[in-house]
Amino acid sequence: MAKRKGGLLALVTGVAVGAAAMFFSKKENRDKTARVAKKAATKAKTAKRKAVVSAKKAVAKGKAAAKKAVKKKK
């Protein structure tokens, strides 16, 4: 018989997949997971929008400060 390496990883992966299959076999668990995923997506979109807005504000402040410094220099 040949020696087999990596059997532990395959075992852990199999157990994880089996547990997920058991969890998602119930409709109520699938519904809960879908709701949580939608909430997470909404929060991510909101965070992205906030980051973009704050970045735009920072750029605008930087431009204003640069113009002010140029005017002061003249």
C-alpha positions as CSV (number, residue, x, y, z in Angstrom):
1,M,0.0,0.0,0.0
2,A,1.1,3.5,-0.8
3,K,1.3,6.1,1.9
4,R,-1.3,8.7,1.8
5,K,-0.6,12.3,2.7
6,G,-3.1,15.1,3.3
7,G,-5.8,12.8,4.6
8,L,-6.5,15.1,7.5
9,L,-7.3,18.1,5.3
10,A,-9.7,16.0,3.2
11,L,-11.3,14.7,6.4
12,V,-11.8,18.2,7.8
13,T,-13.1,19.5,4.5
14,G,-15.6,16.6,4.3
15,V,-16.8,17.2,7.8
16,A,-17.3,20.9,7.1
17,V,-19.2,20.2,3.9
18,G,-21.3,17.6,5.6
19,A,-22.2,19.9,8.4
20,A,-23.1,22.7,6.0
21,A,-25.3,20.3,4.1
22,M,-27.1,19.3,7.3
23,F,-27.5,22.9,8.3
24,F,-28.9,24.0,4.9
25,S,-31.2,21.0,4.6
26,K,-33.8,22.8,6.8
27,K,-35.8,25.5,5.0
28,E,-35.8,27.8,8.1
29,N,-32.0,27.7,8.2
30,R,-31.8,28.6,4.5
31,D,-34.2,31.5,5.1
32,K,-32.2,32.8,8.1
33,T,-29.0,32.6,6.2
34,A,-30.5,34.5,3.3
35,R,-31.7,37.3,5.6
36,V,-28.4,37.6,7.3
37,A,-26.6,37.7,3.9
38,K,-28.9,40.5,2.7
39,K,-28.3,42.5,5.9
40,A,-24.6,42.2,5.5
41,A,-24.7,43.2,1.9
42,T,-26.8,46.3,2.8
43,K,-24.3,47.3,5.6
44,A,-21.4,46.8,3.2
45,K,-23.0,49.1,0.6
46,T,-23.7,51.7,3.2
47,A,-20.1,51.6,4.5
48,K,-18.8,51.9,0.9
49,R,-21.0,54.9,0.3
50,K,-19.8,56.6,3.5
51,A,-16.1,55.8,2.6
52,V,-16.6,57.4,-0.8
53,V,-18.2,60.5,0.5
54,S,-15.6,61.0,3.2
55,A,-12.8,60.5,0.6
56,K,-14.4,63.1,-1.7
57,K,-14.7,65.5,1.2
58,A,-11.1,65.0,2.1
59,V,-10.0,65.7,-1.5
60,A,-12.2,68.8,-1.6
61,K,-10.6,70.1,1.6
62,G,-7.2,69.4,0.3
63,K,-7.9,71.3,-2.9
64,A,-9.3,74.2,-1.0
65,A,-6.2,74.3,1.3
66,A,-3.9,74.2,-1.7
67,K,-5.7,77.1,-3.4
68,K,-5.6,79.1,-0.2
69,A,-1.9,78.4,0.1
70,V,-1.3,79.5,-3.5
71,K,-3.2,82.7,-3.0
72,K,-1.3,83.4,0.2
73,K,2.0,82.9,-1.6
74,K,1.2,85.4,-4.3
